[in-house]
Amino acid sequence: MKLYIKNMVCGRCETAVKLALEKMELPIISLKLGEVELSRELTENEIPTLRNNLEILGFELLENKISQTIEQIKNLIVELVHYQKDQLKVNLSTYLSESLNQDYSTLSKLFSDNEGVTIEHYFIAQKIEKAKELLIYDQLTLSEIAIALNYSNVAHLSNQFKKVTGFTPTHFKKMKDNTRKQIDSL
């Protein structure tokens, strides 16, 4: 049985969900961002208990197909931007279509209708948050950050950064209150 879980966006989230499932003695086959596979179906009594245990931790058990698909799109983008080391070999629309075995126009409309933002804007927001993180860490140059985030050049990154944040990357780096957003709030 596959379960889809909202707000599961990092390694610590995976650990928290795993502990919640183990506490209920649910047999886990696999666990990754936003998705858990169990070796058996949940009983009628286990579903509300699991839902409640996840909500206490800040997660949500997704039970309808639309919510599951949207969360899968978000998790693929988060994984791509924040955790994958290799550059994407195809464009984002192809990557999402192939990963989810659905037509991109269908995914795009579903996402926009339910999230109020396009997939592209969500992807850009994730990339800018990653850029903020890398700027704060101060271990890479702006050129290296542009390359790491698959921008064609520094100017493209800088322009998008300013559109989203209102600041240039250099100004953002100098700010004392250079706050970042949590991934699950984007």
Contacts in CASP RR format, 6 or more apart in sequence:
PFRMAT RR
TARGET T0000
AUTHOR 0000-0000-0000
METHOD contacts of the structure
MODEL  1
MKLYIKNMVCGRCETAVKLALEKMELPIISLKLGEVELSRELTENEIPTL
RNNLEILGFELLENKISQTIEQIKNLIVELVHYQKDQLKVNLSTYLSESL
NQDYSTLSKLFSDNEGVTIEHYFIAQKIEKAKELLIYDQLTLSEIAIALN
YSNVAHLSNQFKKVTGFTPTHFKKMKDNTRKQIDSL
1 37 0 8 1.000
1 38 0 8 1.000
1 39 0 8 1.000
1 40 0 8 1.000
1 41 0 8 1.000
1 42 0 8 1.000
2 35 0 8 1.000
2 36 0 8 1.000
2 37 0 8 1.000
2 38 0 8 1.000
3 35 0 8 1.000
3 36 0 8 1.000
3 37 0 8 1.000
3 38 0 8 1.000
3 42 0 8 1.000
3 50 0 8 1.000
3 61 0 8 1.000
4 34 0 8 1.000
4 35 0 8 1.000
4 61 0 8 1.000
4 62 0 8 1.000
4 67 0 8 1.000
4 68 0 8 1.000
4 71 0 8 1.000
4 72 0 8 1.000
5 17 0 8 1.000
5 34 0 8 1.000
5 35 0 8 1.000
5 36 0 8 1.000
5 54 0 8 1.000
5 59 0 8 1.000
5 60 0 8 1.000
5 61 0 8 1.000
5 62 0 8 1.000
5 71 0 8 1.000
6 34 0 8 1.000
6 59 0 8 1.000
6 60 0 8 1.000
6 61 0 8 1.000
6 62 0 8 1.000
6 67 0 8 1.000
6 71 0 8 1.000
7 13 0 8 1.000
7 58 0 8 1.000
7 59 0 8 1.000
7 60 0 8 1.000
7 184 0 8 1.000
8 14 0 8 1.000
8 17 0 8 1.000
8 33 0 8 1.000
8 34 0 8 1.000
8 35 0 8 1.000
8 59 0 8 1.000
8 75 0 8 1.000
9 33 0 8 1.000
9 34 0 8 1.000
9 74 0 8 1.000
9 75 0 8 1.000
9 78 0 8 1.000
9 183 0 8 1.000
9 184 0 8 1.000
10 33 0 8 1.000
10 82 0 8 1.000
10 183 0 8 1.000
11 33 0 8 1.000
13 33 0 8 1.000
13 59 0 8 1.000
14 31 0 8 1.000
14 32 0 8 1.000
14 33 0 8 1.000
16 57 0 8 1.000
16 59 0 8 1.000
17 31 0 8 1.000
17 36 0 8 1.000
17 54 0 8 1.000
17 57 0 8 1.000
17 59 0 8 1.000
18 28 0 8 1.000
18 31 0 8 1.000
20 50 0 8 1.000
20 53 0 8 1.000
20 54 0 8 1.000
20 57 0 8 1.000
21 28 0 8 1.000
21 31 0 8 1.000
21 36 0 8 1.000
21 38 0 8 1.000
21 50 0 8 1.000
22 28 0 8 1.000
23 53 0 8 1.000
24 46 0 8 1.000
24 49 0 8 1.000
24 50 0 8 1.000
24 53 0 8 1.000
26 38 0 8 1.000
26 42 0 8 1.000
26 46 0 8 1.000
26 50 0 8 1.000
27 38 0 8 1.000
27 39 0 8 1.000
27 40 0 8 1.000
28 36 0 8 1.000
28 37 0 8 1.000
28 38 0 8 1.000
28 39 0 8 1.000
29 37 0 8 1.000
29 38 0 8 1.000
29 39 0 8 1.000
30 36 0 8 1.000
30 37 0 8 1.000
31 37 0 8 1.000
33 75 0 8 1.000
33 78 0 8 1.000
33 79 0 8 1.000
34 71 0 8 1.000
34 72 0 8 1.000
34 75 0 8 1.000
35 72 0 8 1.000
35 75 0 8 1.000
42 50 0 8 1.000
47 61 0 8 1.000
50 61 0 8 1.000
51 60 0 8 1.000
51 61 0 8 1.000
54 60 0 8 1.000
54 61 0 8 1.000
62 68 0 8 1.000
62 71 0 8 1.000
66 110 0 8 1.000
66 114 0 8 1.000
67 114 0 8 1.000
69 100 0 8 1.000
69 102 0 8 1.000
69 107 0 8 1.000
69 110 0 8 1.000
70 110 0 8 1.000
70 111 0 8 1.000
70 114 0 8 1.000
70 115 0 8 1.000
72 99 0 8 1.000
72 100 0 8 1.000
73 96 0 8 1.000
73 100 0 8 1.000
73 107 0 8 1.000
73 111 0 8 1.000
73 119 0 8 1.000
73 122 0 8 1.000
74 122 0 8 1.000
76 95 0 8 1.000
76 96 0 8 1.000
76 99 0 8 1.000
76 100 0 8 1.000
77 92 0 8 1.000
77 96 0 8 1.000
77 119 0 8 1.000
77 122 0 8 1.000
77 123 0 8 1.000
77 126 0 8 1.000
78 126 0 8 1.000
78 183 0 8 1.000
80 88 0 8 1.000
80 95 0 8 1.000
81 123 0 8 1.000
81 126 0 8 1.000
81 127 0 8 1.000
81 130 0 8 1.000
81 149 0 8 1.000
82 126 0 8 1.000
82 130 0 8 1.000
82 183 0 8 1.000
87 150 0 8 1.000
88 95 0 8 1.000
88 150 0 8 1.000
90 98 0 8 1.000
92 119 0 8 1.000
92 120 0 8 1.000
92 123 0 8 1.000
93 104 0 8 1.000
93 108 0 8 1.000
93 119 0 8 1.000
94 104 0 8 1.000
96 104 0 8 1.000
96 107 0 8 1.000
96 119 0 8 1.000
97 103 0 8 1.000
97 104 0 8 1.000
97 107 0 8 1.000
100 107 0 8 1.000
107 119 0 8 1.000
108 118 0 8 1.000
108 119 0 8 1.000
111 117 0 8 1.000
111 118 0 8 1.000
111 119 0 8 1.000
111 122 0 8 1.000
112 118 0 8 1.000
112 119 0 8 1.000
115 122 0 8 1.000
117 125 0 8 1.000
122 186 0 8 1.000
124 160 0 8 1.000
124 164 0 8 1.000
125 164 0 8 1.000
125 186 0 8 1.000
126 183 0 8 1.000
126 186 0 8 1.000
127 149 0 8 1.000
127 160 0 8 1.000
128 160 0 8 1.000
128 161 0 8 1.000
128 164 0 8 1.000
128 165 0 8 1.000
129 180 0 8 1.000
129 181 0 8 1.000
129 183 0 8 1.000
129 186 0 8 1.000
130 149 0 8 1.000
131 145 0 8 1.000
131 149 0 8 1.000
131 157 0 8 1.000
131 161 0 8 1.000
131 169 0 8 1.000
132 165 0 8 1.000
132 172 0 8 1.000
132 178 0 8 1.000
132 180 0 8 1.000
133 180 0 8 1.000
134 140 0 8 1.000
134 145 0 8 1.000
134 148 0 8 1.000
135 142 0 8 1.000
135 145 0 8 1.000
135 169 0 8 1.000
135 172 0 8 1.000
135 173 0 8 1.000
135 178 0 8 1.000
136 173 0 8 1.000
136 178 0 8 1.000
136 180 0 8 1.000
138 173 0 8 1.000
140 148 0 8 1.000
142 154 0 8 1.000
142 157 0 8 1.000
142 158 0 8 1.000
142 169 0 8 1.000
142 170 0 8 1.000
143 154 0 8 1.000
145 157 0 8 1.000
145 169 0 8 1.000
146 153 0 8 1.000
146 154 0 8 1.000
146 156 0 8 1.000
146 157 0 8 1.000
149 157 0 8 1.000
151 157 0 8 1.000
151 160 0 8 1.000
157 169 0 8 1.000
158 168 0 8 1.000
158 169 0 8 1.000
161 167 0 8 1.000
161 168 0 8 1.000
161 169 0 8 1.000
161 172 0 8 1.000
162 168 0 8 1.000
165 172 0 8 1.000
167 175 0 8 1.000
172 178 0 8 1.000
END
